[in-house]
Amino acid sequence: MTMTTYASPDFTGSAQTISVWAPNAERSVHLVADGVRSLMRSGDDGWWHSREPLAVGSEYAFSVDGGDLRPDPRSLLQPEGVHGPSQVVDLGEYEWSDAEWQGHHTRAGGNGLEGAVFYELHIGTFTEEGTFEAAAARLDHLVDLGVTHVEILPVNAVPGRWNWGYDGVNWYATSSAYGGPQAFQAFVDACHAKGLAVCLDVVYNHLGPNGNYLPVFMPIYNEARQSPWGTAINLDGPNSDEVRRFIIENALMWFERFHVDAFRLDAVHALVDESAVHILEEIVANLEAAAERLGRRVVVVAESDRNDPATVTPRRREPVTGEIAVADGGSSGLGLTGQWADDIHHALHVLLTGETQGYYEDFADPEALAKVFTTPFFHDGTYSSFRGRRHGRPVDPAQTPGWRYVASLQTHDQVGNRASGDRLSHLLSVGRLACGAALLLSSPYTPMLFMGEEYGARTPWQFFTDHDDPEIAAATSRGRAEEFAAHGWGDEVPDPQEESTFTNSTLDWSELDDTEGESALLLDWYRTLIRLRRDEQALAADDLGTKRVERRGKGSSSVVVVHRGDLRVVVNLSDEPVTEAGEVVAAWHTVDVREGRDGSGSSVVIPTDSVVLLR
């Protein structure tokens, strides 16, 4: 069977014909541009076209069957917000300087994920200004840190002045609050100039509740399918071909017109699709075809709750001119480059904090840490008490390298979905933060840091929204409070609609002004570990099933020794110092190295909440 090959919509030129897919229109679609109303020309398959092109900068909206004016579903810019008119933008106007850039790859023939270190950030809270331009001014910090990929939370238009990005309703529009589409192009260009790849978080599993006008135009939902957000996106119902095209061409636009190198697809387990060719496979196939055509690389990483290695199992393909083909018969996967592996986060979090409530309960198992350093899924067909059923499928270590799985200590979800948005730096000593960093960055997986983690940022990162619909705003505030009140944390939950919830979540870069303080020490430790991960073969190795983890003691008061080739990572979380023998490769600053008197080598005294790498 075959999949259609798509291309990014043009969106270039000083004057552009405006087209809209509106099969829901029964009689007419009118275009209102710069105050002038005109009837659009009806085309094939529910498409409508403007009779005259519009100049760049023109503001326009549509009226379907005489209804209220609504923005373009493929709008690139909403200067007055998600309820206002769209604006014509020329995506070919920006002059790129990254002609030599082909994407991050550290090995010959690599696909851009091997050897990578991700850094997740939210443009609106990464700097006080909250813009692409301000974020670009901080790129030297990331280069110095040693990361390879800047992973950005969604940048599409959302209701209000601030939002995490997951309430997007204009998938093609770049947030004007961040600077708009050309500012995003300039940001990506600046990243490439610094040797940084850009990974964009995109959301195709749902639309936000405020300002979603797509149902006016198209059958965006499939009433026969349900997702965690209600009625599911129409991926396999009547008229779903154009909905799928709407999604695929969006990904192609970010790749081709914005030069994005990688994608993180939000909650792919919520994409309800029973088609023979899953939408994920079709997205990846089209992106890979575009990458081959342009001489670039592309990385696609999924957030998935399924613990299913098929997500990253390569597709079986047969090249067909003009089409992307999947071989009939035989076993094949979806072909994504990688996926998030939350089980690794959960095991590390329980080890470091001792928290075991909710979905952390299973990871109190003393064998959890050892297992996730061997395979990314703790639940690989085993019983999950949180779910009340068996969950997952085993990963074949002979077929799947560790770099396909993205591991973390903190993410926007794991921090922001806590009652008060508290980071690990609010829960742990700086020494224990250093221990966590060593475990993550010595693992066989692709590590990802959350902005500020590298210096133990003291600012929280909370759940914030700015809905302008009073009912939605009230429901959001009430729902957040009720969710955590059930756990006894009701008094700790900041109102997501309060401006202070957003401003309190902004990184405070002045925390790095004290070059002798704990923040500076932790930052230097992260730099050291990332450098060693690149330079030490034992830490660069990504083969699964061969790592050995010793654990002395119980719970979060134990000594953990991770064997990585000829290296040992010794983490002392116990209440007493421990002594180990070996050559010190790197050590957290509290470790005491003692040389043997007879030249027999050194011994290392590791105090509590401290870590050393030994050869």
N, C-alpha and C positions, 0 to 999 in steps of 0.2 A: 504494500500500500504506500501511497505517496502523500507528501504534505506540500502545500503551495509555498513557494518562495516569495516572501514579501520584501518590500524596500521601505526605507524611512520616507514619510511624506516630505515634500519638497521644502515648504516654508521659507523659500528664498526669493529674492527679487524685490524691486522697489514698488511693484504693483502685483497683487495676487488675486486670483480667482478664489472665491470663498465657496466651499462645498460643505454640506452637512448630510450625514446619514440620518434620515428621519422617517423611517417606515411607519411610525405611529401617526404621522400626519394623514388625516382623512381627506382634506380638501386643499390645503395650501400651506406654504411656508413663506413668510415675508422676511426680508432682510432690512433692518433699520440701521443705516450707516451714516454717521455724522449728521443725524437728524433727518435723513432722507429715507422714506419707506418705499421699498420696491418688491414686486412679486418675484420669487425665485423660480428658475426653470426646473421642471421636473425631469429627472433622468431615470436611469435604470436601477432596479433593485432598491428602491427607496431613497436614492440619493437626490439631492437638490443642489442647484448651482447658481451662483450669482451671475447676472447678465453682464455686468461690467466688473473689472478688477478693482480692488481697493488699494489705495496707497498705504505705504508703511506709516504707522502712527494713527491711522483711522480707527475710531471706536465703533463697534457694531454689536448687534444682538439679533436674535431671531424671535419671530412670533409664529407659533405653530397653530394653525386653524383659528387665527384671530386671538389667541391667548396672550398672556403677559409676556413681556420681553425677557428672554433668557440668554445666558452667555453660550458661546460656542463650546460644544463638548470637546473639541480639540483646540481650545484657546491656548495660546502660548503665554499670555499675560493678562491678568485681571487687575488693572491699576486701581480700581475702586472696590476691590474685594470680590468674593465669590458670587455675590448677588448682582454685581454691576455688569457693564458691558465689557466685551473682550477688546483687545487691541491688536492690530496687525503688526507683526514683528518679522524682520528679515534675519533669519538665522544664518545667512551667508555673509552678513555684513562684518562680523568679527574677523579680524586678521590673526590667524593662528600662527604660533611660533614653534609648534611641536612636530614639525614634519619628520624629524628623525626618531621620534618616540614610537616604540613598538609595544610598550607595556613591560611590566616587571617580569623578568624571568632570570633565574639564577643558574640554571643548568641548560646545556645545549638541548634544544628541542623541548624545553619545559613549557608548561602551559600557563604560567603566570601565578600559580598558587604555591608551587614548591619553594620552600625557603622564605615564605612570606610571613610578615608580622603585621597584623591589622591594628588600626587605632580607630575606635568608633567615637564619633562626635556629632553633636547637634549644633548646627550653625547658629541658632538663635541664642544659645547659652554658652557657647565656646568662648566668646568674647563679650565684653560689656556692650559693644555696638551691635552685635548680633547680625552681622552681614558677611557676605562672601568676601568682600574686600578686607574686612578686619581679620577674618579667619586666615586669609592668605598671608597677612603680615606675621602670623604665628607659625608659619610652616618651617622656619629654621629650627624651632624647638623640636618638631617631629623628626626632621632630618638628623639632628644631633642625637635624638633618642635612639634612632636606628630602625624605625618602622618603615615598611615598604608600601602599605596601602592605607589611605585615608578613607574610612568607611563613614558615609554621611547619612544620617537619618533623613527620611523623605523630605524633598524640597518643593513638592508641588503645592499648589494653592490650597489653603485651608481657611475655615471661617475664623475671623478675628485677627488679632495682632500676633498671637503666639499659640503654639500648639506643638505637640511632639512631632506631628506630621502624619499620623495614622488616621486622622479624620479628613483626609484629602477628598475633594469632590471634583477637582479639575486635574486629571492625571497628567495632562500635557503642559499645564501652566507652571512656570517657576515662580515661587513666592516673591511678590513685589517687596515684602518686608525684608527679604534677604538681599534684594538688589535687582531681581528680575533675571531674565534668560541670558543677556549678554554678560552680566556680572558673574553668572555661573560659568559661562564659557571661559571667562578670564580667570576664574578660580581654578578650573581644571587645567588650563594652560600653565598657570603658575605652579601647580603641583608637578606637572610634567617637567617643567624647567628645573625643579628641585630633585627630580628623580623619584617622585612619589606617584604611585598609581591611585586612581580614584574609584572607589566602590560606592555605588548608589543604592540605597535601600528603596525598594519599590513595593507598592501594595496593590495587588490585583484581586485580593480575596473579598474585599468589601469596600463600600463607600461610606463617607461620614454622614451623620444624620442631619447636618445643617448646610443647606445650599446645594444639595444634590438634585440637579434638574435633568439628569440623563433620562429618567423615565418619561419625560415629556417627549423626547425624540425617539427613543429606541427601546426595544425589549431587553434592557440591561439585566433584568432579573429572570430567573426561572422559578416560577411559582411552585413547581413540583419538587424543588430541592431546598434544603435548609442548611445554613451554616451557623457558626456560633454568634453571628451578628444578625440572624434572621434569615430572610429569603436570600438564597445564594445567587451569585453572579451567574448569568446564563452562558454556560460553557458547553452545554450539550443538548439544549432544547431547540425548538423552532427558532430560526433566524440567528442561531448562535454563531454561524460562520463569520458574520460581520462583527459580532462582539469579540470573537477571538482575534480577528484582524485588528480591531481597535486596541487590544492589549499588546499584540505582537509588534505592531507598528509603533506603539509607544516606547517599548524597549529599544527598538531599532533607532528611534529618534535620539534617545539619550546616548546611544553608542555612536551613531554616525554624525549627528549634528552637534553633540556636546563632548564628544571624544571620551566619554566615560569608559573605563577599562573593565569594570567588574560590576556585578549586581548581587545584592542580597534580596532574595524574594521572601516577603513576609508570610509567615504561617501557611506554607503550601499545603498542609494537611487540611486546610479549610477551603481549598479549591475543589469544589464538588464537580467532578467530571468523569462520566462513565463512557466517554468516547474511546474508540479503539486506539487513537493517538491522543495521549493526554496533553493538555495545554502546556505543561512543563516541557515535555519533549519537543513540542513545536516551537516554543520560545527559544530553547537552546539551539535547536537545529537552524533556525533563522539567524540567530546571533552568530553562530559559528560560520554560516555561509557568508554573512557580511564581513566577518573578520578575515576570512580567506580572501575575499574579493578586495579588501582594503589593505591587506598585508599586515594586519594587526592581530593581537591575541585578545580573547575575551574570557572572563571567568564568571561563572554563575554559581552562586552559593544559596542553598535553601535553608530557611528556618523550618524545620520539620519536627513534629512531635511523634512521628510514627516509629522511630528507631528501625528504619527499614533500609538496608544497604542498597536496595534497588535504586534509590534516589541518585546515588553516585556511580552506579554500575554503567559502564559505557553502552551506548546503543549499537546495535548491529546495523550497518549502513551499506547501501549499494548506490554509488553515484549515478544520477540520471540527469542529463542535461536539462536545465531549467526547472528541475524539481529537486526536493530533498526526499530521499527514499529511505524507508526502513524495510529491511528484509522481512518477507513473510516467513513465519515459522521460526522456531528457535528461541532461545532465551535471550532477552535483552533488558537493559535497564532504561532509566529516564535520561541518563547521560549528563547530569549536572556535574560541575567540577568539584563541588564540595557541599558540605552541610554543617550547620551548627550542631554541636553535640552537648546538650544541656546536662546529660548525666555526669560528665566530667566536672562541670561547674558545681553540681549538687554535691558530689563526693568531696570536692575540695572545700566547699562552704561548710559542710558539716564538720569536717576535720578541723578547720580553723576556728569556727565559732561555737561549735557544740549545739547549734540549733537543730532540732529534729521535728519541728511541727510541720503539718501539711505534707507536701510532696517530698520534704527532706527526710521523712520518717524512714523510708527504705534504706537511705544512705547512711544510717547509723550502723549498718552491718559492718563489722570489723574488716570484712573482705572487700568492701566497696572500692576503696582507694586502689588496692592492688589490682582489682579487675579492670578499672577504667584506665589504668596505665598500660594494660595489655590489649584491651579492646574498647572502642569508644562507648559502647552501649552496656551499661550495667544491667538493664533489662533487655535481654536478647532472646526472649521466649520464656522468661522467668515471671513469676507472679509479682505484680505490683499492688501493694496494699492500698496505695492512694487511688488507683483506678479500680481495684477490686477484681482484677482479672490478669491473665497473662499478657505480656506486652513485649513487642519487639521481635527481632530476628537476628541470628548471629552474623557477625562480619567475618568473612574469610580472610585471614591475615595474609595468605599467599596471593590474594587477588587485589587487595585494597591497601594502599599505603596510608600511613597516619596523616599525611598532609591534607587528605581529603576532608578531614574533620576539624572544624574550627572550635577551639576550646577557650574558656575564659574564666576569670575570677569574678568579674563584674560586667554587666551589660546595662543598657538603658532599661530593659525589662526587669532584671533582677534587682536593680537599685530603685528605679522609679515606681515599681509596683509594691514596694514596702510601704507601710503606713505613712511614714514621715520622710521617705526618700533617703534613708540613711545609707551611707557607703560603708565598706569594710573599715575605712579609716575612723568611723564613729564607733565601731564595735571592737577593734583590735588594737594592740600596741603596735608601734612602728616596727618592732622586731618581728612580730608575727606577720605583718604585712610583707616584710622581706622574705619570710619563709614561704608564704603563698606565691610570691613572685618567682622564687626559685623553682617551686614545684611546677608551676605553669610553664615557665620558659625552658625547662629541661625536659618537657614532655615530648612525645613523638608527634604531637598534633600541631596544626597551625594556630598559634596563639593570637588572641585579640585582647587589646586593652580598652578600657572605657575612659574617656577623656578625664584627666586629672588623677587617674589611678596611679600613674607613674611617680607622682610626688605626694601621694596621700592627701589629696584635696579635702579640705574640711567643709566645703560647701555641700549641702545636700543636693540631690537631683530628684525633684518631686514631680508628681503628675499635675500638669497645668493645661488649662484650656481657656479660650476666650470666646465662647459662643455668644452670638448677639441675639439669638432667639431666647426670650425669657423662659419659656417652658423647658427647652433643652438645657439651658444653663442651670436652672433649678434642679432638674432631674439628674444632671451630672454631679452637682454638689451633693445632693441627697444620696445618690447611689454610692458615691465614694465613701461617705461617712457610714452608711449602713453596712457596706461590705466589710469594713474593718471593725465596726462595733460588735459584729458577731464573734470576733476574736478577742474582744476586750480592749481594743486599741482605739476606740472611738474618739477619745480626747486628743489623740496624737495626730489626727489626720488634718492636714491643711486643706482649706477650701480650694479646689482646683481653679475656680473662677476668680480668686483674688489675685491682683497683680503681684503682690508680694511673693506668692507661690512661684511665679515665674522668675522674678528678680532674685529671689534667694537661691535659685538653682544655677545661677550664672557663675562660672569659674572665677575665682579671685586670684589673678596672676601675681598679685603682690606677695602671696604666700611663698614665692620663690626668691624674694628679695634677700632673705636671710640665708646667705650662702654657707653658713656653718650649721644650720638647724636641721631638724629631722627631715623636712621636705627635701632639702638638698642631698642629704645622705641617701634617702630612698631613691631619688631620681638618678643619682650616680650608680646605685645598685642595679636599677632597671637597665641603664645603659650598658653596664658590665655584662649582665646576663644576655642581653640581645646580641652583643658583640661575640660572646662565647658561643652562643647558638649558631652564629655564622661561621666562626673560626674553628670550633672543635668538632671533629668528625663524629665523635660519640654523641654529641647533642644534636647534630644536624641529621643523624640517622632517623628515618621515619618508618622503619619496618615495625609491624605490629606483632604481638605474640611473643616477643623475646625479652621484654623488660621484666626485671625482678624487683619487687618491693618488699622490704622487711618492715615490720611494725612491732616495736617494743612498747608495751603498755597499752592502755585502753583509751578510747574516745579521743577528745581533744587534748589530752595530757599524755602524749606518747612521743617516742622517738621514731621517725620515719626515715628509712634509708632507701633511696631509689638508685638502682644500678643501671648505668647507661654506658655500655661498652666498658672502657677502662676507667670510667669516672663513677664516683659515688656522690650523690647529693644527700647530705646528712642534715636532717631538720629536727631540731630539739624543741618539742612542744611540751616536754615534761617539766616537773617542778624542780629538777636538780640538774646541775651541769653534767655533761657527759664528755668522755675523752675518746678520741679516735686517732688512729695512726694513718699517715699518708702524706703525700705532697699536696700542699694547698694550691689549688687552681684559682679559687676566688672565695672570699669569706665576708659575711656581714661584719660590720666594723667592731662588734663586741667580742668576736672570737679571739682567743689567746693562743698564739702559735708558739710552741716551745721546741727548740732544737735539741736533739739528743746529744748527750755529752760525748759519747763514743763514736759519733758520726753515723749512728745507725738509722738516722732519719728523724723526722719531726713527729711530735704528737700535738694534737689540737684539743684545747679545752673549749667546749661549746656550751655557753650558758643557756638558760631557758629562753625561749622565743628567739632563737638564733639559728643560723644555717651556714654550712660550709660545703664547697665542692672540692673533693679530693681525688687525686689520681692514685 
